[in-house]
């Protein structure tokens, strides 16, 4: 793993740098997708930037509030690029809330907007996997398979590489899907279903899973619920489209 890039006296957090590059690619992909859905690229990029900035600031401040004594002793650590110093759940909620408020004020149509976002999200999932390779996070369970890697004192499944492979597969499928003539909402819900299915599979090889009810992996349960919800959404949209034709 390669968590820190040392350039003279400067120590750069590689996982954070990879995620920043991923956000840059995400915005560029979404700007190219927006016109296909008759949405202004500038409006979409503004929505993403507002959500990103609000999410990062919210995630960092939430984390700082939890460990305030550490940051009082070392205020400069507030500007660290280490993703581990972000309250991820709080940041996602705050970022989504800010993006939704902006979208409502700009009267962006729901399904076309989500369809435009889906390819960018799929690309960012690949960047997330690369950041895990750099940091060693999302590590695999102990294993004796020939391709196991040594990490944190044990031979483990290279779950980060599995994650990257899963992200590439989802991206390729989604790229093919979006070229087909579909109805609004299909691309986004297809991405949600594919990503959730990938999560269910990948979680089986993780060594840091949260176990609930004595034997169930929490993320697999969440992934199953999300996958079923996405498939139900696709079914309802198909029924609605069919009903309109008749």
SULHU-V986720 format. One line per field, one symbol per residue. ss: DSSP state (2 for helix, 1 for strand, 0 for the rest). burial: 1 if it has 16 or more other ideal C-beta (glycine too) atoms within 10 Angstrom, else 0. Layout:
ss: ???
burial: ???
This chain:
ss: 000111100111122222222222222222222222200022222222222222222222222222022222202222200022200222222222222222222000022222222222222222222222222000010100000011100111002222222222222222222200000002222222222222222220010000110001122222222222222222222222222220
burial: 101000000000111101100110011011101100101010111111011101110111111100000010000000000010111001100110011001100001001111111111111111111111111011110010000110100001111101110110011001001100000111111111111111110110111010000000101101100110011011001000000000
